[in-house]
Amino acid sequence: MRLSVIGCGYLGAVHAAAMASIGHEVIGIDVDSRKVESLSRGEAPFYEPHLQELLTAGVASGRLRFTTDVSEASGASVHFIGVGTPQQKDGSAADLTYVNAAVDALLPHLSAGDVVAGKSTVPVGTAAELAPRIEATGATLVWNPEFLREGWAVKDTIEPDRLVVGVGPSKSSATGEKTDPADVLREVYHPAIAKNTPFIVTDWATAELVKVAANAFLATKISFINAMAEIAEVTGADVTQLADAIGHDVRIGRRFLGAGIGFGGGCLPKDIRAFAARAEELGRGESVAFLREVDAINLRRRDRAVDLVAEAFDGSVFKKKITVLGAAFKPHSDDIRDSPGLDVAVRLHGLGASVTVTDPAAIRNARRLHPQLTYVEDRDEALRGADAVIVVTEWDEYRRQLAPEHAGNLATGRIIVDGRNCLDAGAWRAAGWAYFGMGRP
Ligand code: UDX
């Protein structure tokens, strides 16, 4: 099939490359000419495992191209919209500027019978708003939310847990035949369909809500365990053991019960805020009022991490040399959007500490946003002379591959704050470190 993908960020670039890898002919379209040039050379403009291989193969095969010229979408029969929906600058609602711009740009190039598939995370009701403009061209709009996790984006795109397609009220085509846009999407995702991936056909509103509900649930799960960490902190309990114990209940499950400095990234924080804002607009603010609490708990964990470091120094980090292990909002990503760890680093710097940050992938992005911090590529170099060390992103380089004895030979102090509860507390203590976890005695 011939597909176009409008927007080549984390979502669109991966989608375009993944669709080419399963045999489609894909044109990726973005307004950012530097991004398009990089992608056209087969170079991933950001770090995402396996994306590079797919891009190289796709571009070499001739099935994957990128352009800034939206008129090239006219050769495709399915058009995916994968532009960003960031938080508004002056509020908590989603900013739909890019979605509207993408649709406006695409309209003149749509033909009767085309399918436009929205993938961006949008407030419920957006598809119904956009549909009249799109469907006036004879094209059909579906909403096909994306559930990919950064770091696993290629796998999540090619082998998703489930596929969801929201279709509009049924209608007949110009020739009187019934058109089923869901069948078109079945054809697009043929390898996943062949493996019996659940394929849920629903209405626009449900499809839009599935995405925000999933992210709201995940955020709530993380904040739930972080709330338990707060209770553990005043009772001497250990939240990691608590999570293990409740996680054995299959109704609860252990995943996403990792207490620590909380969630960040380009999705969960802005999606729960946008959801709460949309619910208010719909007169149902109270239904998801708990999401404000979920957000507040999450942000408090950053304060807690800063306090833990300060407490280790009897209250003040002023002039202390602190090495921050991690900058990305999570491992296997170079994304620093709303990174809790980087926020903690910036706050420590603000309190007068001399902060050195290292990360296997995210230094370039972090330096651009926070040039005031010191960045060191090499982990061991970053640890040299530190008075205290804090782990904020659980990369294997810190979690598995950093022996406490080795770190002890490099650092001056023996204070380790485990912002992700990812280290073996016993092993670090045995090597002479004062270990501080989040919600752990
Ligand atoms: C998320 C959703 O998982 C994905 O389905 C959706 O499409 C986009 O948003 P992503 O932002 O890539 O994906 O990251 P995710 O793996 O969900 O982690 C989000 C944040 O939560 C990270 O900062 C992570 O460190 C944190 N987290 C995760 C915890 O603090 N504890 C956990 O137990 C799990």
Residues whose N, C-alpha, C, O or C-beta is under 5 A from the ligand:
A	BS01	UDX	E146 F147 L148 R149 E150 I222 F256 L257 G258 G262 F263 G264 G265 C267 L268 F329 K330
